Amino acid sequence: MAKGFPYADLPEFLSALERDGDLRRVTAPVDPTLEISEITQRVVRDNGPALLFENPTRGDMPVAMNLFGNVDRMAKALGVGHLDEIGERIGELIKPDLPIGWGGIRDGLGKLMQLKSLPPKKTKSAPCQEVVYKGDKVDLNRLPGLVTWPGDGGIFHNYGLTHTRHPETGKRNLGLYRLQQHDHRTLGMHWQIHKDSTAHHAVAERRGERLPVAIAFGCDPVVSYAASAPLPGDIDEYLFAGFLRGQRVEMVDCLTVPLQVPASAQVVLEGYVEPGERLPEGPFGDHTGFYTPVEPFPVLHVETMTTRKNPIYHSIITSRPPQEDLGLGKATERIFKPLIRLMISDIVDMNMPEPGVFHNALVVSIRKRYPKHAQKVMNAIWGLHLLSLTKLIVVVDEDCDVQDLREVAFRAFGNVDYKHDLLLTEGPVDHLDHGSYQQFWGGKAGIDATAKLVTEGYTRGWPEMTVMSPDIVSKVDKRWSEFGL
């Protein structure tokens, strides 16, 4: 476990990274319009350190970037040696007698939270409210928001943790959505069709009410990750963060909206979304690697901004992989694997490949037991919460390392008769998916790359794969230094 974990706040995490030689301070002036993006992407692609731009040429605070840019740093952020440790903890706590389906994964998480319940706790004063700006004093230009790509529609804030409550049930949601800065006091809320905040806003509009919103920047790394986690709508992200941290998250009441935010945040925005109001949002170079088009989205009117005395602004770059979201995606894959296996017990292991930007492709291995077993698993995946958005599923046998994409490709390219082993269907796709002919839904494919059975109609006799005998492998291992290779 990382020294000093759980980190009290973002500066403490940055200090830990710096002690480990995993943070680079950039003292030269750098423009948040395109320059920070280009520099950060070069560092990410070289598997480089986290970055702290101390002198952005726009805005009043340093910019922290690439905090989660590889799996080792992501594990450090979550206080573990490797990401599978959290999944193993979950696997030890959840019970195998839960109902199958989405209700089962919700019940599994609910039982897990009850077993290790660490709900957030309220504090009366907080560092995030040391400096207060209200009304005309609010100026979003104090934030060094990024213009990431030349075709972007303006300044975007890419790691604002957005808080809303369901107007009728009071259930809180913490989400991570891009925020386009329209002017010095308004933001475009990119609430996609499948997101919980979209549902909250829809209820508020139906009731003709404003929806209170609070956005926190620069939270501790566990809370920042929890905002991205694909939790069921009735599981509190702060309860989940408490479980991950092993310590309750301190929350404070906002000054002007009926919401709570992390006490240790660097910056907080408070305001309202008016019912019926929309403004054009975009274009934006998103994680798909393409610009998403201009669409109408709700508008946040910021009435209050609170900050620490010396705040640090946190953001992230999205676009064609490799990008920093590798760490976030891999954390989700490894943390949620036990829960997915609880619902689909056939799965041995899984991989959400980075080139598939995580929700477009999924590779799973199974211990095949009966005809069309692979197709059964495909359909189960397409029925499971946000995995329903997966466009391509590749099913391989359990002896295939799903993390080795070269081995996966070998199986998928060579073990398949596409007339029999390709399953085509239709269903929902990601809001940002540009490949589908219609928005929100499109075609999907499943590839059965497993060894075929006689009972599936394969009568030729499946061949044995070439594998070196273990005694020769061991013998050569022991003598390897003799060969001078």
DRENPA-572418 format. One record per residue (C-alpha): residue in one letter; x, y, z. Coordinates in steps of 0.2 Angstrom, whole numbers, plus 5000, padded with zeros to 4 digits. Layout:
// DRENPA-572418
aXYZ;...
***
This chain:
// DRENPA-572418
m500050005000;a500650174996;k501550275010;g500350405017;f498750325010;p497350365010;y497950535003;a497050675012;d496950784996;l497650814979;p499250904985;e499650754996;f499550634982;l500650754971;s501950754985;a501950564986;l502150554967;e503650684968;r504450584982;d504450424971;g505150524956;d503450514947;l503050694945;r503850824934;r503551014938;v503551124922;t504051294927;a504151374910;p502551464904;v501351354895;d499751404886;p498251294891;t497651324873;l498351174864;e500151174871;i499751084888;s498850954877;e500250924865;i501550914879;t500450804890;q500150684876;r501950664872;v502350624890;v500850494891;r501450404875;d503150394882;n502450314898;g503050474907;p502750554924;a501250654931;l501450834927;l501150994936;f501151154925;e501651294937;n501451444926;p499951424914;t499751584903;r497951584906;g497051564923;d497651584941;m498251414947;p499451274942;v498751134931;a498950944936;m498950824922;n499250634919;l498850584936;f498150414931;g499250394915;n499750214918;v499250064928;d500650074941;r500150264945;m498350214945;a498650074958;k499650204968;a498250324967;l497050184975;g498350134988;v498749964981;g500249874973;h499249814958;l497449844953;d496849664955;e497049684974;i495449784975;g494549654964;e495149514976;r494549614991;i492849624983;g492849444978;e493149384996;l491749495003;i490349464990;k489249304992;p488949184978;d487049164981;l486449324974;p485149334960;i485849334942;g485649494931;w485749674934;g484849654951;g486149544956;i487549664953;r486649794962;d486349684977;g488149624977;l488749804978;g487449834991;k488049695002;l489849744999;m489449915005;q488549855020;l489949735025;k491249875024;s490150025026;l491150185027;p489850325023;p490450505020;k490450615036;k489950795037;t491150935043;k490651115046;s492151195039;a493251145024;p494751195015;c493851204999;q492851365005;e494351465011;v494051594997;v492251634991;y491751724976;k489851764973;g488751834960;d489751954949;k491351904957;v491251734950;d492451714935;l492751544927;n494251624918;r495151594935;l495251414930;p496551364917;g495351264907;l496051174891;v495751194873;t496351014869;w496151004850;p496151144836;g494351104831;d493651114849;g492251234852;g493151324865;i493751304883;f493351134891;h493451084909;n493750894908;y493850834926;g492550924935;l491650804948;t489750844945;h488550824960;t486650814958;r485150744967;h483650664961;p482250794964;e481050664971;t482050524979;g483450644985;k484750514979;r486450584975;n487450564960;l489250594957;g489750594939;l491250644927;y490650744912;r491550864901;l491051054904;q491151184890;q491451354896;h490151464887;d490651624896;h491351684913;r489851614922;t489051474912;l489451304907;g488751174895;m488351014904;h488750864892;w487450744900;q487350594889;i485750494886;h486250354897;k486950454912;d486150464929;s486250654930;t485250654913;a483850564923;h483950694937;h483850834925;a482350754916;v481350744932;a481750924937;e481150984920;r479550874921;r479250964937;g479651134930;e481051154943;r482851214943;l484151074946;p485451124959;v487251074953;a488951074962;i490551034953;a492150994962;f493951004954;g495550934962;c494850804974;d495850664981;p496350524969;v495050394975;v493650514974;s494150574957;y494150384952;a492550344960;a491650484949;s492150384934;a491650214940;p490050134932;l489050114948;p487250074948;g486150224951;d485650174969;i487450154975;d488250304982;e489950344974;y490550414991;l490150255000;f491150164986;a492550284988;g492550255007;f492750075004;l494150104992;r495050225004;g494750125020;q494250295027;r492650405027;v492650545014;e492350715023;m490950815015;v490450995017;d488751085014;c488851204999;l488551385002;t487151414990;v486451254984;p485751104994;l487150984990;q488750924998;v490550914991;p492150844996;a492950955010;s494650935002;a494250994985;q495351124977;v493951224968;v491951204969;l490651284958;e488851304964;g487351344953;y485751294944;v485251214928;e483651304922;p482251194915;g482051194896;e483651294893;r484851224880;l486351294871;p487451224857;e488951124865;g490451064855;p491351014844;f492550924856;g493950794852;d493350654863;h494050484868;t493350414852;g494850504843;f493650604833;y492750774836;t490950744842;p489650864834;v488851014840;e487250964850;p486051064862;f486451024880;p485851104897;v486751254904;l487451284922;h487351454928;v488651474941;e488151584956;t489651544968;m491451484967;t492451434982;t494251384982;r495751344993;k496951484996;n498251414984;p497151294973;i497751174960;y496751134945;h496650954938;s496150904921;i496450764908;i496650744889;t495450634879;s495650574862;r496350424851;p497350304862;p498550294871;q497850424883;e497850454902;d496150364903;l497050204901;g497350194920;l495450244924;g494850104912;k495949974918;a495550014936;t493649984932;e494049824922;r495049744937;i493949814951;f492249764944;k492849594936;p492249494952;l490549574951;i490349534933;r490949364936;l489649344949;m488349394936;i489149294922;s490049144931;d490549074914;i491949214912;v493649174918;d494549334914;m494149494904;n495049634895;m494349804889;p495749844876;e496350024876;p496250034857;g494349994859;v494150144870;f493550024883;h491650014879;n491849974860;a492749804863;l492849674876;v493849514876;v493249374888;s493949194891;i492749054896;r492948874902;k491848804887;r490648664893;y489248654880;p488748704862;k488548884858;h489248924876;a490149074869;q488549144861;k487649124878;v489049234886;m488949364872;n487049394875;a487349394894;i488649534892;w487449634881;g486149624895;l487249694909;h487049884913;l488349984903;l489149834895;s487649834885;l488549974875;t489949854869;k490049844850;l491249694849;i491449544860;v492749414857;v492649254867;v494149144869;d494648984878;e495248994896;d497048954891;c497149114881;d497849264890;v496549404887;q497849534891;d498949484877;l498049554861;r499349464850;e498749304857;v496949354856;a497049404838;f497949244834;r496349154841;a495149264833;f495949264816;g496249084815;n495048984825;v493449054817;d492249014803;y491349174801;k489849094794;h489548994810;d490549094823;l489949274820;l488449334830;l487749494823;t486449594833;e485749774836;g485649874852;p486150034861;v487850114858;d488750254867;h488050424865;l489650474857;d489850334844;h490050404827;g490150234818;s488250184820;y487150244806;q485850304819;q486350394835;f486150294851;w485950124843;g486850014830;g487549844825;k488549734836;a489549584833;g490149434844;i491649324838;d491749144845;a493549114844;t493448954856;a493848774850;k492348704842;l491348554848;v490648404838;t488948454845;e489148624837;g489248544820;y491148534819;t491448354814;r493248374807;g494148344824;w494848504832;p496748504831;e497948514845;m498948674847;t500848674846;v501548694863;m503348654869;s503448524882;p503748594900;d505348494903;i506148574888;v505648744893;s506348724911;k507948644904;v508248794892;d507748914906;k509148844917;r510448844903;w509949014895;s511549104900;e512648974891;f511949024874;g512549204875;l510849274868;
***
